[in-house]
Amino acid sequence: MVKTAVVFFSHEGNTKYAAEYISAITGADLIELEPKEPYPRGKVSKYLAGKDALAHKMPELKDYEFNKDNYDKIVIGTPVWAGNPAPPINTFLAANNLSGKELAFFACSTGGNGDKCIDYMMKTAGANPDSLTLNLIDPMKKRDTAKLQEMEHWCLKILGSYETDELWDLYDADRNPTGETMNRGAEIPEGRYHIVVSVWIKNSEGKYLMSRRSMKKGWCPGAWETTGGAVDAGEDSLTGGVREVKEELGIDLDPSTGKLVRSVRSDGLQDFYDVWMFEKDVDISDIIMQEEEVSDVAWMTRDEIDKLWDEHKLHILLKYYKEII
Ligand SMILES: Cc1cc2nc3c(=O)[nH]c(=O)nc-3n(C[C@H](O)[C@H](O)[C@H](O)COP(=O)(O)O)c2cc1C
């Protein structure tokens, strides 16, 4: 499995927020850089910190665990300080020779000189000029769906091609079938979407059947979720959902009892994401987990699901769950 690291420094939390989101989606290890002498906050220090960045200073860092040989891809994130990377990134790049590695870079700014900052990091790291880059404007302070989708789309590119024989039908932005298909893992053509389903099963005690993604998955390994996945070519959304539940958990659902409780188009992930709700009592001991996909299953109350969310253990794309349960 491809192993990715997200190495970052953050002063006010924006770069950390983006790094955590990218790591949750790509399954990357998170490595936070911290200077031994933390930068103080406030206007004057901003001026001094900016001066350090302009001079490409290399402050001493607290110990961090990073061995480039453990990673196939390394993502580096920084706030933009006076048009440059924050100094802890200079220290990191000087201490680790990353030339020859597959690198990606992102910078968080209030809107000025993100590209210049990324350019400087790429040159210093000896990166391939075609490396993936992402320029974000204060992603935490100014949260919006478009920013999340931009990050999600970038994550798709970081995960890269893992093309398989599985075929998907493609739809236009209004969900009209185009008659086109594509192989799973290839780049989705612009203006085209495929269908993804998420299936919730509720029992008569009001608990929900949650499953844990296998650590072998490239996308959110180890996260708790409800069963689902991409709909195959020739299937409709409901048929795809029922098939996924059968494949991953060995449970037979009656399609006529499924209710569509949410359907949203994501321009970041280029999909229509349908959420189906079923009511069924299933004995956990009767569940046959598909080893490649699922590592654990449990019936959970809403409170238990809230706890998973608070502990960042729920699949990031299930962030809608409070709307439907
Ligand atoms: C010392 C300093 C210098 C900055 N210089 C710039 C700049 O040149 N251009 C810009 O757009 N934003 C600049 N900013 C704003 C930050 O880049 C921006 O708010 C970023 O999202 C902060 O990331 P963080 O929350 O991870 O620290 C500066 C902030 C600081 C503290």
The ligand as an ORCA input file, in Angstrom:
! r2SCAN-3c Opt
* xyz 0 1
  C       4.244     36.334     10.459
  C       3.106     36.259      9.523
  C       3.270     36.664      8.193
  C       2.220     36.538      7.280
  N       2.422     36.880      5.967
  C       1.439     36.695      5.050
  C       1.651     36.984      3.655
  O       2.734     37.392      3.222
  N       0.614     36.784      2.788
  C      -0.594     36.318      3.233
  O      -1.503     36.176      2.415
  N      -0.821     35.996      4.532
  C       0.164     36.168      5.451
  N      -0.055     35.830      6.762
  C      -1.329     35.206      7.143
  C      -1.199     33.665      7.212
  O      -0.411     33.167      6.154
  C      -2.556     32.982      7.099
  O      -3.470     33.514      8.016
  C      -2.450     31.456      7.297
  O      -3.686     30.851      6.958
  C      -2.098     31.095      8.727
  O      -1.842     29.728      8.858
  P      -1.789     29.047     10.308
  O      -3.148     29.317     10.943
  O      -1.594     27.591     10.048
  O      -0.672     29.641     11.065
  C       0.970     36.010      7.714
  C       0.800     35.613      9.041
  C       1.848     35.726      9.939
  C       1.669     35.278     11.374
*
